[in-house]
Amino acid sequence: MNLLVLGANSDVAYAVAAAFARHEKASILLASRNMELLEKKVQDLTIRYGVEVSCCYFDVTDFESHSAFYESLQKKPDVVVYSAGYMPEQQEDAQKNYKEAQKIFAINFSGAAAMLEVVAADFEKQGHGTIIGISSVAGERGRQSNYIYGSSKAAFNSYLSGMRNRLCKRGVHVMTVLPGFIHTKMTESLELPELLTAQPEEVAEDIYRAFRKKKNIIYTKWFWRWIMAVIKGIPEAVFKRMGL
């Protein structure tokens, strides 16, 4: 199995790569912008799991480079994981700085869609493959605390749903991953409720198990399905007065 991880410098991406190395002995290609950090991850995965691991430069916001990037791959992937994400502080950054809002959408949605369309075209032609998009429960309902980030994830959720509907007829599987709180570099400045917060390794194991079972949509940890069902069920007249 050949695994391509896009946005591979995230904590969750590394944990997913490790899970596939551990369980599948997959050949892994890590792709992101920080090559120095990627090379350290390559060494770690190689030593820990004895699998073939390499890395390459990838910038999701450089839309015009996506086709050339994919064509340059010596081994085309069987599984592609999109894990790039960007979540600045809402009030101080995203609301006041249009460039920050633009970056949120470029990384979380539009860049993802541009790159995954390239992957999808190849998988559709081959008649097999799996695309795993790591999104967020934040896309399930807009909240005042992070609605710009949340709306980018809502767009990504809808995109993955449509792609799944299109590609299932061609033997290609698309899985949407909806994590709740995770202890990562991106959330280290936030005060997260311990009981509701997962470690990257827990999320990665959930993703791997769901991949083996060909799940369409997963929540991780599992209880976020029910938390979000409650949040989505709150009437708008009540919800707009809440401080979420």
Secondary structure, 3 states (H helix, E strand, C coil): CEEEEECCCCHHHHHHHHHHHHHHCCEEEEEECCHHHHHHHHHHHHHHHCCCEEEEECCCCCHHHHHHHHHCCCCCCCEEEECCCCCCCHHHHHCCCHHHHHHHHHHHHHHHHHHHHHHHHHHHHHCCCEEEEECCHHHCCCCCCCHHHHHHHHHHHHHHHHHHHHHHHHCCEEEEEEECEECCHHHCCCCCCHHHEECHHHHHHHHHHHHHCCCCEEEECCCHHHHHHHHHHCCHHHHCCCCC
